[in-house]
Amino acid sequence: MTSLIFRFATASGQRIDWQLYRNGPVARPRLWLCAVPLATALIFWLAGAPWAIAFAALAITVLAVGLARFGRHAADGERISLQGARLVVERETAGRLERAEFDRSRVRVEPKTADRSLITLSAQGRSIEVGRFVRPDLRPALASEIRRALRAA
């Protein structure tokens, strides 16, 4: 299995892992950024502008709401693990974890090579879609890579 060459996965012994995450600049929200408007408002308040604190409070509130909203999805991602006879898919969205486990020999991988839609992994009456964090033009390559890994002995 380790003789396969992967573009999206890492292979370690008999285990293959795909970790697909949002390609963002910050992994977690930086609440310390709220200190910037507060420090600026404090300087203006000391200089005789008492309304600066009210505007800073508004700016901090808007910033905190935006960071909280961003932080809710900062850890979103998909983890696909192939080890032995099991394919395990974990998908986290807004703090909610969805897990599906399949028998490797029964997994169907769709779409076909030319389709740019999400990749559906299905077996035994269950299915899960992956590939949200991969560019649509690269999804057929990811699907092909998963198929090759499933077929490898």
N, C-alpha and C positions, 0 to 999 in steps of 0.2 A: 504494500500500500504506500510506503514512503517513497517509492520510485516515481510516483506521479508528481507532476509539476503543477502547483496551484498559484493562481493569481490573487484569489480572495481569501484563501484558507491558510492555516498553519497546521503542519503535520508534526506530531510528536509520537514516535513509536507507532502503535496501531490506532491512534486517535487522530481525528481530523476535526478542526474547529474553524467555523466561520463566525466572525464577530463583526456585525454590521451596525454602525452607529451613525448618528447625525454628524455631519461634517461642520461643526460650529467652532467658533473661536474660543469659547469659554465652556468648560465642563459644568461649572456650577455658578449660580448668580453671585455677584460680588456686592454684598450689602454695604461694604465699607465705602462704596461709591456715593452713598448718601452723605458722607462727611464733607464732600466738596461743596454742595450748595449751603450746608450748614456753616462751614467755615467762612464762605463768602458773605453770607448774611450776617454773621457775627462781626466781621470787619466793617460792613456798612452800618450796622447798628451802633457800633462804637464810634463811628464817624458822624452819628446824629440822624440816621435814617431808621426810625423805629419800625416802619412797615416792612423792612427787609426780612424780618423774622417770619412774618406771615407769608410772604412770597416764597421764602425758603421752605416753610412747612408744606406749602402747596407743591413745590417742586419735588420735595422728598417723598410726598405721598404718591405723586405720579410715577416717580422713579421706582419706588418700592412695589407698586402694583405691577409695573412692567417687569421688574426682576422676578417677582413671584410667579407671574404668568410664564415667563421664560424658564424659570427653574423647574416648573412642573413638567416640562418636556425635555429638560436638559439631559436626563439619563435615558431617554427613549432609545431603544435599540433592539436588535435581533441577534440571538446566539443560536447557532446550529452546531450540533456536536454528533459526530459519527464515531461510535466506538463498538467494536464487535458487531453484534447483530442488531443493535439499537441505534435509531436516529432520534435525537432529542432536539426539539425546537422550543426556544423560550423567546417570547416577544413581550417587551415591556413598553407600555404606552401610558403616560401620565401617572406613573406609580402603580399601575395595574399590571400584574404579571400573568401572561397566558402561556401555558406549557402543553406541548403535545409530544407524545412518545410513540414511535412507530417501529414496526418490525422492518428491518432494512430490506429484506427480500421482497416486500410487498409495496414499497413506496413508489408512487407515480409522481413524476416531476413535470409540471406544465408551467409555462407555455412552451410551445414548439420553438425552435431556434429563431424564427423570423418575428415572433410576437414580442412587443415591448411592454406588455402588461406585467402586473405582479406575478411572482412565481408561486404556484400552488403546489404544496406538498400534500399528498393524500394517500390514505391506506385505511383499510378496515372500517370504512364508513366515516372517518374523520378527516378533516383537512384544515390547513392553516396556510395563510398567504405570507410570503416573505419578499424582501427586496425593496422595501420602501426607502431605504437609505442608500440605494445603489442607483446610479443614473439609469434612466430607461434604456438607453442604447447599450448599456453593459449587462442588463438583466439576462439576455440570452446566453451570454458567456458564463454568468454565474450559474444559470440553470444547467448548462452543459457540464460545468465543473462538478456540480452536485451529482448529476447522473453518472459521470465517470467514476467518482468516488464510491457511489453505491454499487456499481458493477464490479469494482476492483475486489479481488479476493483477499 
